């Protein structure tokens, strides 16, 4: 049956994401430095982590990023993620709900996100290329506050059963215009370039999730699923999260979410300083949830929030907006990237 075939792939992706998890990210946040300030003239209690994503107000600038759904096992994970979001006041995004459009039996594996987080922010998720009606259906399924439309050409081309043709821009524009919730166009781990972002802005997109290289690597995961493992040369395809944030600075009309290889509160602070409005993590959250338990993962996420407040205090930054005013030092490698891509405009 179609549900069992797709459900198996969902379970396989979940296990492979953990199999290939590494604490060593390649998102390049280690190539950025803040300049220490000795006189912050404030306390930790003075920090305000509130941020806004269009009409949405987030008490914490953190997102439990899209992971899973579609099988009984992943439905249980979604229930845990919903409870974690409620406990930590973080927004949470669903995994791709396309399977639930094909078989109503899969719906119950996604709805636990909302059932366990009735008052929090929940983002629906669907691949680009679906109709406006289908996009509205997945939003309604979760009473979602926003929709992530994911774009994943590299993943599809490596995936043994993936798509081989991609005509998405017009449909994305139609969905943005039709829905009454924010539509976030999301990469799945290959980053975004200035040219991509400019084309998205031209069809009416206001919100992007940069999904940079450095976190969960779907090129590696999908190549592992190939019988011959023959596309390993694409393992490092794409722009890192930091490179994507630099690219986004050249398209100021877009509001950005930074995801991909976020490993600690310092990475979060650097992403916010580079212009992100929200910072998301999937791999780290999933790893802690699978290796520990729900209580330990909640403590881990609350510790991230505490760590972010400490870093803001070190810098004398009371708000997320204040972080964007902080001077940053770039490695020679990043400076070279900025020069070659002509991204040396002032922040």
N, C-alpha and C positions, 0 to 999 in steps of 0.2 A: 504494500500500500504506500501511497505517496507520503503520508505522514511518517511512517516508520523509516522510509529512506531518508527524508530530510531530517528527521529527529536524530537518526544515527549520525549524520554529518554535524549537527549541533553538538552532540556529545563528544564527537571526535575533535572538533575545534576547541572545546573547553579543555579537554585533556592535553591537546597539543600546545595550547597557550601556556599551560603550566609546565609541560615538558621542556619548552624552549625558553621559559622564564630565566632571566639573568639579572642580577643586581647591578651589573655593569652596563649602564645605558650609553648609547651613542648619540644622544640628543644634543650634546655639545654645551650643556650648561656649565660644565667644568672649565670652559674656555671664556667665561665671563667672571668679572670680579666687581663687587661693590667697593666703594671708598669708605673706609671706617670713619665715623664721626664720634668724637670723644664727649660731646656735650649735646645729647639729644633733648634735654630739658623737657622730658615727659616721662610717663610711666607706662607699663604694660596695660594698665586699666584704661589708659587714654586712647588706645587703638580702637578703630572702628573698621570691621571687616565687611561691612555692607557694600554690595555692588549692584549694578543694574544691567540687565540684558534687555534692551528695548523697554517694553512695558513691565517686565518682570523684575521684582526686587529679590535679591538673594542675600540672606543674612550672612552667608559665608561665601567667598569667591571660589568655591570648590565644587566639582561635579564628580559623582561616581559615574564614570563613563560607560558607554554601551558595551555590553558583554554577551548576553545570551538569551535563550528562550526557545521553545519549540519542542521540548521533550520533558518527560516527567522529572528527570534529574535536574534539568536547567530551570524548570519551574520552581523547584525547591530553592535553587540558588537565587532566583529572582525574589522569592519571599524574604530571604535573608537580606538581600540588597535593599529591599523596601524598608525593612526594619532598621537597617543601618542608617539609611538616609533620614528616617524620622528621628533617630536618636542623636544624630550629629548635625541636624539642620542643613544637610547638604542636598543639592539637587541630585537626581538620579536619572539616567537615560536607559531606555530599554535596548536590548539587542534587536536585530532586524526582525520585524514582524511579518515579513513576506510569507512565511510559512502559514501564519494564521489567516492569510487571505485565501489560501488554497484549501485549508481544512479547518473548519470551525472547532474541531477538537483541540487544536493547538492554542486557542485563545486563552484557555485556563492556565497556560504556562507563562503568560505575560501579565495577566491581571493581578497577580500577587504583588507586583510593584506598587500599584495604587492601593490595593486592599490593605497593605501593611504600612502605607504612607499616605493616609487620606488627606492630610492637610499640607503636605510638602509639594515641592515642584517635581513633576515627572515629565520627561521628554519621550515622546514616541520616536520610532525609528523605522525607516523604510529606504530601500535602495532607490536611487534616481532611476527614472525610466518607467515608474508606475504612473497611473492616471491620477488626476485630481480627486476623483471619487475614492480611489483606493487610499490616497493620502488622508483624506478626511475620515475614512473608516478606521485607520489605525490610531488616529488622534482620539476619536470617539471611544475606541476600545479601552483606552487608559484614562479617559477624561484628562488628556495630556495638556500641559501648559505650553508646549512647544513641540515642533517636529524636527528631528534630524533626518535629512536626506543624505544618505551616504553615497559617495562616489569612490569606486574601487577598481579602476581599469587594470592596474597591475595585478591585483589579487585575482580578478576574473581571468586574465590571460594566462596566469600560472595554474589556476585551479583546473584539475582534469576535466570537470564537467561545466566549466565557467562559460560566460558569454564571450563572443568574439567580435561583436559590433557594438558601437556606443554612440548614441545620438541623444544627448541628455539636456542640453542647454535650454531649448525651447520649452520642454516639459517642466523644467525647474522654474522658469519664469512664470509659467501658467499656475503652478502650485503656489508660489509665493503670492501671486496676485489674488488667488481664490480663497486661501485659508485665512481665518481670523486669529491665528496664533503665530508667533514667530517661527519662521522656517530657517533652520540652520543647515547649511551645506557642509558636510563633514567628510574629510578624507579619512582613510582607515589605517594610516601609518606610513604614507609616502610623501607627506608634506604638500605645500602649495606654493606656487611661484607667483610673482607679480602679474604675469600675463593671465594666469588662471583666475586670479582674484579680480582683475580688471574685467574679464569676460563675465564673471558672476555678477559684479556690480552693474554691468550693462543690461542684464536681464531682470534687475530689480532686487537682487539679493542684498540683504543688510547684515546678515550674521553668518560667520563661517567658523567651523571647527577645523583648525589647521592640520590636525592629525599627523604630526611630523614623524620622520624616521627616528628611531631610538627606543621605542617601547616594544609592544607586541609586534612581531615581524610576520605579517601574513605572506610575504614572499617565501620565507623559510618554511612556514607551516604548510602552505599549499604545495610547495615543491616536495616536501616530505611525503605528501599524499600521492604524488605521481609515481607510477610504477618504476620508471627509470631514474627518478631523482635528477633529471637532466637540465633543470633551469636554475641551478645553484648560483650561476653567475649574476642573477638578479637580486641576490640577497641584500645588497646595499643600495638598491635603487631608491632614488628620491632625495628630497631635502630633509635635513634634520629639523627638529622642532625650533631650535634657535634660528636656523637659516630661514625657516618659514615665517617666524616672527619678524625678522628683518625685511623679508619680502613684503609682508603686510603693512609695514610702516610706509611703503610707497603708495598705498591705496587707502587713504585716510577715511573714506566714507564707510568702511566696513568695521563692524564690531567683531572682535576675535576671541575665540576660545582656544587655549593652548593645551594640546594633549600630545602624548608620545614621549615615554621615558622619564616621566616625573618621578623622582625617587625620594625626595625629602623636602622639608619646608624651604630650604634655600633655593632649590629649583623653582618652587612655587613663586617665591619673592622675585626671582630673576625674570620669570615669565611675565609677571605682572608689571615689572619695571620696563619690560620691552613692549608693553602696550596691550597685553591680554586683559580682558575684562573678567574672565573666569578661567580657571585651570582645572583640567580633568585628569583622572587616572583610572585605568581599568586593570592593567596587569598587576600592579602593586596590591590593589584591593583584593583581587581574586587570589593572589598568592597567599596573602595573610589569612583570608577566609578558609582556603583549603588546607593550610598548614596549621592553623590554630583553631579558633572558633569565633562565633559571632561577637561575644563579649570582648575578646582580645582584639578583634578587628575594629570594633567601635572605639576602644581605648587608643589604638594606633591612629585612627583618623582624628580623634580629639587631640592627641599629642601633636599631630601635624598643625592643627589650628593654633595650639599654644606656641609651637615653634615659630609659626609665621608672625604671631604677635611679638615675640621676642626679637625677631629680625627687624621688624618695623620699628621697634623701640630703639634698637641699636642705631638705626638710620635716622631717627627723629621723624619718622613718617607716621602720622596719625591715621591716615586713610589710604585706601588703595590708590586713589588719584595721586597722593603724595609720593607713592613709590615710583610713579612714572617720571618724577622730577629728579630722581637720583642719578648721579653720574655713574657710568659703567666703564670698566676697562675691558677691552677686547683682546683676545689672543692674536698673534700674527696671522694665524689661519683664518680666523673670522674676518679680520681686517682685509685680507686678500679676497675673501668671498665678497665682501661688501664692495670692494673696488671693482672686481670683475663684473659684478652684477649692477654696478652703478647705483648702489644703495647707500651712499655716504651722506645722504641728507640728514639734517639735525633731527633728533627725536623731539 
